[in-house]
Amino acid sequence: MYIQKLILNFYKGKIKLWKSFWLIGLGHSIFLLFFIPKFEIAIFNNSNIYSLVYINQDTIQLPDFTKLSFLSKLIVILSTLYITVGIWRSCESYNGNLFWIVVTFFYLSFNNILPIFYLILSLFF
């Protein structure tokens, strides 16, 4: 019961902005970066989901969400939409400095909304 109330309060924006952004938003990002690729490999045996990024002489593996299965893409899209709406609504009810509201809206727009559109397009093409 408590979890359902917490989930609903987050979605309605009744959680403080700093908690929504730093705890739930950051937790979601960690979930996407670490657990979705593990899920994809374990369930679908798809190990071709990483792209290599070269920085100076180092190579870093990052998950390429366009290479995920349909189910994983759906999980990423729906969870990101839920997180984005919850943080956006928390931001709308925030009574602090306008700077943090603007920064949060820009962050959500470029980090969540635009990648969702790109990922949705990758479902069909």
N, C-alpha and C positions, 0 to 999 in steps of 0.2 A: 504494500500500500504506500509506504514512504517513497519507494523508487518511482512509482507511477506519478505521485504528486510532484516529485522533483523533476521528472521528465516534462510534465505539463507546465510547471512553473518556468522552467527554462524556455520552453517553446513560446510561452506568453510574454517572455521578457521580464519576469519578476525576480530574476537572479541579478545580483549586482554585476555591473559591467566588468569589473576586474576579474570576478570569478568566472563569468561567462567566457571572457576572452582568454585569460591565462590558464585556467584550469580545464575547462571543457574544450575550448578551441585548440589549445596546445595538446591536450590529450588525444583529441581527434586526429591531429596531424601526425602524432607519433603512431597512433593506430594505423593510419593509412600507409605510412612509410615503412613500418616494420612488420605488421601483422597481415595486411592484405597480401603482400608478396608471399609470405609463408603459407597463407591459406591457399593461394593460387597454385603454389608448388605441391602442397600436400593433397589437395582435392583433385586438381586437374592435371597434375604432373607437367605443368607449364613452367619450365625454367628459363624460357626465352623472354623474360619480362623486364630485364635490366638493360639500360643504355649506359654506355661508358662516357664519362665526361673527363676530358683531359685538362688539368690545371697545372701549368708549368710542366714538370716532369712526372707528376702524379696522376694516377688514374683512379677515378671514383665511380662506383656503380650506383646508379639511381634507378628506382623503378620507373618504367615507362607505362603509365596507366592506359595508354591506347593499345597495348599488347595484352591486356587482361582479357579473361573470358567475359561473356555477356553478364553472367551472374555477378562477378566481381565488380564489373563496371557499374551495374545497377546498385550494388551496395555502396560503392563510392559516391555515386551521384545522389542517391537518396539521403545518405548520412550527411553529406556535405550541404545539401539543401536544408536539412533540419538544423544543422549547426549554424549555418549562415543566417537563417531566419531567427533563431534564438538569440544570437549575438546582436543582430540588427535591432531586434525589439528591445533588448537590454540597453542598447545604445540610445534608442529613442526615448527611453524613460530615465536616462542618466541626467542628473541635475548639476554635474560638475562643469569643468572647464570645456569650452567649445572646441578647443584644440583636440582633445581626446576623442570627441565625437567625430570630427572631420577625419582624423587619422584612422580611426576604426572603420569608417565608411569606405575610405580609400583602400585600406587593407582588404576588407571583405570583397570589394569590387574586383581588385586585381588578383587576389590570391584564391578566392573561392568562386565568384560568379563567372568570370571569363574562362577559367579552366573547366567549369561544368559545361559551358556551351561547347567547348572544344571536345570534351569527352562524349557529349551527346551526339555530336556530329560524327565522331569515330564509331558510334554504334551502327551507323547506316552506310558509311563509306569505307 
